[in-house]
Amino acid sequence: MKEIAIKVLIESPLRVDVYRMFDKISTRYDLLNRVLSLGMDLYWRRVAIRELDNEKHLRVLDLACGTGDIAMAAAKATTRRQVIGIDRAEQMLALAYSKVSRGLLSNQILLACGDGMNIPVADGSMDAATIAFGIRNMPDTSLCLGEMNRTLRAKGKLIVLEFSLPKNRILRSLHLFYLRRILPVIGRWLSGDNYAYSYLNKTIETYPHGAQFVELMQKAGFTDVQCRPLTLGIVSLYTGIKN
Protein backbone atom coordinates (compact mmCIF):
# COMPACT_ATOMS: atom_id res chain seq x y z
CA MET A 1 0.00 0.00 0.00
CA LYS A 2 2.83 2.39 0.77
CA GLU A 3 4.30 2.10 -2.75
CA ILE A 4 0.87 2.68 -4.33
CA ALA A 5 0.43 5.85 -2.26
CA ILE A 6 3.81 7.12 -3.43
CA LYS A 7 3.04 6.39 -7.09
CA VAL A 8 -0.19 8.36 -7.00
CA LEU A 9 1.78 11.47 -6.02
CA ILE A 10 4.01 11.19 -9.11
CA GLU A 11 2.53 13.12 -12.00
CA SER A 12 3.39 12.36 -15.59
CA PRO A 13 5.50 15.28 -16.90
CA LEU A 14 4.48 17.30 -19.93
CA ARG A 15 5.99 16.17 -23.24
CA VAL A 16 5.47 19.42 -25.18
CA ASP A 17 8.79 20.58 -26.66
CA VAL A 18 10.66 17.81 -24.81
CA TYR A 19 12.98 17.61 -27.84
CA ARG A 20 14.61 20.81 -26.59
CA MET A 21 15.72 18.98 -23.47
CA PHE A 22 17.32 16.25 -25.57
CA ASP A 23 19.14 18.86 -27.65
CA LYS A 24 20.60 20.31 -24.43
CA ILE A 25 22.07 16.96 -23.34
CA SER A 26 22.87 15.68 -26.85
CA THR A 27 26.68 15.73 -26.50
CA ARG A 28 26.48 13.52 -23.38
CA TYR A 29 23.53 11.40 -24.48
CA ASP A 30 25.41 8.30 -25.65
CA LEU A 31 27.69 8.33 -22.60
CA LEU A 32 24.69 8.67 -20.29
CA ASN A 33 22.95 5.75 -21.97
CA ARG A 34 25.96 3.49 -21.46
CA VAL A 35 26.59 4.53 -17.87
CA LEU A 36 23.01 4.59 -16.59
CA SER A 37 22.12 1.26 -18.22
CA LEU A 38 25.48 -0.34 -17.30
CA GLY A 39 25.97 -0.98 -21.01
CA MET A 40 22.73 -2.95 -21.34
CA ASP A 41 21.29 -0.47 -23.85
CA LEU A 42 23.53 -2.01 -26.52
CA TYR A 43 22.11 -5.46 -25.79
CA TRP A 44 18.50 -4.19 -25.82
CA ARG A 45 18.98 -2.62 -29.22
CA ARG A 46 20.55 -5.79 -30.63
CA VAL A 47 17.54 -7.80 -29.46
CA ALA A 48 15.20 -5.32 -31.14
CA ILE A 49 17.09 -5.41 -34.44
CA ARG A 50 16.88 -9.21 -34.53
CA GLU A 51 13.13 -8.80 -35.01
CA LEU A 52 13.74 -7.43 -38.51
CA ASP A 53 13.69 -9.78 -41.49
CA ASN A 54 17.18 -10.38 -42.94
CA GLU A 55 16.00 -12.35 -45.95
CA LYS A 56 14.65 -9.52 -48.07
CA HIS A 57 15.21 -5.87 -48.85
CA LEU A 58 13.53 -3.77 -46.18
CA ARG A 59 12.62 -0.12 -45.91
CA VAL A 60 12.80 0.70 -42.22
CA LEU A 61 11.52 3.78 -40.40
CA ASP A 62 13.36 4.58 -37.16
CA LEU A 63 11.28 7.14 -35.32
CA ALA A 64 12.84 9.22 -32.52
CA CYS A 65 16.16 8.03 -33.89
CA GLY A 66 18.22 10.24 -31.56
CA THR A 67 21.94 9.85 -32.23
CA GLY A 68 21.32 7.00 -34.66
CA ASP A 69 22.12 3.83 -32.73
CA ILE A 70 19.12 1.78 -33.90
CA ALA A 71 19.31 3.09 -37.47
CA MET A 72 22.99 2.18 -37.69
CA ALA A 73 22.50 -1.23 -36.12
CA ALA A 74 19.72 -1.98 -38.60
CA ALA A 75 21.86 -0.89 -41.56
CA LYS A 76 24.97 -2.74 -40.39
CA ALA A 77 23.14 -6.04 -40.02
CA THR A 78 22.60 -6.33 -43.78
CA THR A 79 23.13 -4.15 -46.85
CA ARG A 80 19.58 -5.07 -47.94
CA ARG A 81 18.10 -2.44 -45.63
CA GLN A 82 17.36 1.22 -46.27
CA VAL A 83 16.63 3.22 -43.12
CA ILE A 84 14.92 6.57 -42.64
CA GLY A 85 15.72 8.10 -39.24
CA ILE A 86 13.32 10.77 -37.99
CA ASP A 87 13.76 12.97 -34.92
CA ARG A 88 12.66 16.43 -33.86
CA ALA A 89 15.86 17.24 -31.93
CA GLU A 90 18.22 18.81 -34.46
CA GLN A 91 21.34 18.57 -32.27
CA MET A 92 20.73 14.85 -31.80
CA LEU A 93 20.31 14.48 -35.57
CA ALA A 94 23.60 16.33 -36.16
CA LEU A 95 25.40 13.78 -33.99
CA ALA A 96 23.60 10.95 -35.78
CA TYR A 97 24.68 12.35 -39.15
CA SER A 98 28.29 12.46 -37.99
CA LYS A 99 28.16 8.86 -36.75
CA VAL A 100 26.49 7.66 -39.95
CA SER A 101 29.15 9.40 -42.06
CA ARG A 102 32.00 7.93 -40.01
CA GLY A 103 30.41 4.51 -40.29
CA LEU A 104 30.21 4.81 -44.09
CA LEU A 105 26.46 4.20 -43.97
CA SER A 106 25.23 7.33 -45.74
CA ASN A 107 24.13 5.24 -48.74
CA GLN A 108 21.77 3.25 -46.49
CA ILE A 109 20.54 5.80 -43.94
CA LEU A 110 18.60 9.00 -44.57
CA LEU A 111 18.14 11.32 -41.59
CA ALA A 112 15.44 13.99 -41.38
CA CYS A 113 13.86 16.32 -38.85
CA GLY A 114 10.25 15.42 -38.21
CA ASP A 115 7.45 15.10 -35.65
CA GLY A 116 6.21 11.74 -34.39
CA MET A 117 2.69 13.16 -34.36
CA ASN A 118 2.91 13.90 -38.09
CA ILE A 119 5.60 11.69 -39.61
CA PRO A 120 6.90 13.07 -42.94
CA VAL A 121 6.73 9.67 -44.66
CA ALA A 122 4.22 8.52 -47.29
CA ASP A 123 1.38 6.13 -46.48
CA GLY A 124 2.28 2.44 -46.74
CA SER A 125 5.85 3.15 -47.84
CA MET A 126 7.76 1.31 -45.09
CA ASP A 127 8.22 -2.41 -44.46
CA ALA A 128 9.06 -2.02 -40.78
CA ALA A 129 9.17 0.68 -38.12
CA THR A 130 11.20 0.91 -34.94
CA ILE A 131 11.17 3.26 -31.98
CA ALA A 132 13.57 2.77 -29.07
CA PHE A 133 12.97 4.59 -25.77
CA GLY A 134 11.15 7.35 -27.60
CA ILE A 135 7.44 6.63 -27.60
CA ARG A 136 6.93 7.58 -23.95
CA ASN A 137 8.25 11.05 -24.86
CA MET A 138 5.49 11.60 -27.42
CA PRO A 139 2.70 13.96 -26.32
CA ASP A 140 0.09 11.50 -27.65
CA THR A 141 1.03 7.81 -27.68
CA SER A 142 -2.05 6.69 -29.61
CA LEU A 143 -1.56 9.32 -32.30
CA CYS A 144 2.10 8.32 -32.68
CA LEU A 145 1.20 4.61 -32.96
CA GLY A 146 -1.44 5.50 -35.53
CA GLU A 147 1.09 7.49 -37.53
CA MET A 148 3.55 4.59 -37.55
CA ASN A 149 0.74 2.29 -38.63
CA ARG A 150 -0.06 4.68 -41.49
CA THR A 151 3.52 4.60 -42.81
CA LEU A 152 3.67 0.79 -42.87
CA ARG A 153 2.58 -1.41 -45.75
CA ALA A 154 0.06 -4.18 -45.11
CA LYS A 155 1.70 -6.84 -42.89
CA GLY A 156 4.50 -4.40 -42.03
CA LYS A 157 6.08 -4.85 -38.60
CA LEU A 158 6.33 -2.42 -35.68
CA ILE A 159 9.07 -2.87 -33.08
CA VAL A 160 8.92 -0.81 -29.88
CA LEU A 161 11.62 -0.85 -27.21
CA GLU A 162 10.66 0.95 -24.02
CA PHE A 163 11.36 1.09 -20.30
CA SER A 164 8.94 -0.69 -17.98
CA LEU A 165 8.67 -1.83 -14.37
CA PRO A 166 9.35 -5.39 -13.12
CA LYS A 167 6.32 -7.42 -12.02
CA ASN A 168 8.16 -8.88 -9.04
CA ARG A 169 7.49 -6.62 -6.02
CA ILE A 170 11.02 -6.86 -4.63
CA LEU A 171 12.66 -6.19 -7.99
CA ARG A 172 10.23 -3.34 -8.63
CA SER A 173 11.08 -1.72 -5.28
CA LEU A 174 14.81 -1.99 -5.98
CA HIS A 175 14.36 -0.58 -9.47
CA LEU A 176 12.22 2.31 -8.21
CA PHE A 177 14.90 3.13 -5.65
CA TYR A 178 17.45 3.29 -8.49
CA LEU A 179 15.17 5.42 -10.66
CA ARG A 180 14.31 7.87 -7.89
CA ARG A 181 17.50 8.13 -5.86
CA ILE A 182 20.50 7.07 -7.94
CA LEU A 183 19.74 7.69 -11.62
CA PRO A 184 18.84 11.41 -11.22
CA VAL A 185 22.05 12.12 -9.27
CA ILE A 186 24.31 10.41 -11.82
CA GLY A 187 22.34 11.91 -14.70
CA ARG A 188 22.64 15.46 -13.36
CA TRP A 189 26.35 14.99 -12.67
CA LEU A 190 27.18 13.71 -16.15
CA SER A 191 24.78 15.87 -18.17
CA GLY A 192 24.82 19.10 -16.16
CA ASP A 193 21.04 19.24 -16.58
CA ASN A 194 18.94 19.40 -13.40
CA TYR A 195 15.70 18.40 -15.10
CA ALA A 196 16.40 15.73 -17.71
CA TYR A 197 16.94 12.76 -15.44
CA SER A 198 14.21 13.55 -12.97
CA TYR A 199 11.98 13.72 -16.05
CA LEU A 200 13.24 10.27 -17.05
CA ASN A 201 12.22 8.46 -13.87
CA LYS A 202 8.80 10.16 -13.80
CA THR A 203 8.00 9.14 -17.37
CA ILE A 204 9.08 5.55 -16.70
CA GLU A 205 6.93 5.26 -13.58
CA THR A 206 3.80 6.78 -15.09
CA TYR A 207 3.92 5.33 -18.62
CA PRO A 208 1.74 2.34 -19.66
CA HIS A 209 3.67 -0.91 -19.97
CA GLY A 210 3.00 -4.61 -20.40
CA ALA A 211 -0.67 -5.41 -21.09
CA GLN A 212 -1.62 -1.71 -21.09
CA PHE A 213 0.77 -0.87 -23.89
CA VAL A 214 -0.19 -4.02 -25.81
CA GLU A 215 -3.78 -2.76 -25.74
CA LEU A 216 -2.70 0.64 -27.09
CA MET A 217 -0.95 -1.07 -30.02
CA GLN A 218 -4.01 -3.18 -30.74
CA LYS A 219 -6.28 -0.13 -30.73
CA ALA A 220 -3.89 1.54 -33.20
CA GLY A 221 -4.51 -1.30 -35.68
CA PHE A 222 -1.75 -3.80 -34.92
CA THR A 223 -2.37 -7.54 -34.63
CA ASP A 224 -0.34 -10.42 -33.20
CA VAL A 225 1.00 -7.96 -30.61
CA GLN A 226 3.64 -9.50 -28.35
CA CYS A 227 5.37 -8.19 -25.22
CA ARG A 228 8.75 -9.61 -24.23
CA PRO A 229 10.26 -8.44 -20.91
CA LEU A 230 14.03 -7.92 -20.99
CA THR A 231 16.52 -7.72 -18.09
CA LEU A 232 14.06 -8.76 -15.37
CA GLY A 233 11.37 -6.50 -16.80
CA ILE A 234 13.06 -3.10 -16.62
CA VAL A 235 12.69 -2.92 -20.41
CA SER A 236 10.00 -4.40 -22.66
CA LEU A 237 10.15 -5.28 -26.35
CA TYR A 238 6.81 -4.99 -28.15
CA THR A 239 6.12 -6.23 -31.66
CA GLY A 240 3.02 -6.05 -33.81
CA ILE A 241 1.86 -6.48 -37.41
CA LYS A 242 -0.19 -3.97 -39.38
CA ASN A 243 -3.58 -5.33 -40.43
NORBELKA-V387608 format. One record per backbone hydrogen bond with DSSP energy under -1.0 kcal/mol. NH is the residue of the N-H (numbers start at 1). CO is the residue of the C=O. If there is no record, write none. Layout:
# NORBELKA-V387608
nh=[NH;NH]
co=[CO;CO]
This chain:
# NORBELKA-V387608
nh=[5;6;7;8;10;18;20;22;23;24;25;28;32;33;34;35;36;37;39;40;44;45;46;47;48;49;50;51;52;58;60;61;62;63;64;65;68;72;73;74;75;76;77;82;83;84;85;86;87;93;94;95;96;97;98;99;100;101;102;103;104;105;108;109;110;112;114;118;121;124;125;126;127;128;129;130;131;133;137;138;144;145;146;147;148;149;150;151;153;155;156;157;158;159;160;161;162;164;172;173;174;175;176;177;178;179;180;181;182;183;186;187;188;189;190;191;192;198;199;200;202;203;204;205;206;207;212;214;215;216;217;218;219;220;221;222;223;226;228;230;234;235;236;237;238;239;240;241;242;243]
co=[1;2;3;4;7;15;17;18;19;20;21;25;28;29;30;31;32;33;34;37;40;41;42;43;44;45;46;48;49;80;82;128;84;130;86;86;65;68;69;70;71;72;73;58;108;60;110;62;112;89;90;91;92;93;94;95;96;97;98;99;101;100;105;105;83;85;87;115;119;150;122;151;59;59;157;61;159;161;134;135;140;141;142;143;144;145;146;147;126;242;153;127;240;129;238;131;236;234;168;169;170;171;172;173;174;175;176;177;178;178;182;183;184;185;186;187;188;195;195;196;198;199;200;201;202;203;209;210;211;212;213;214;215;216;218;217;241;239;237;235;231;230;162;228;160;226;158;223;156;221]
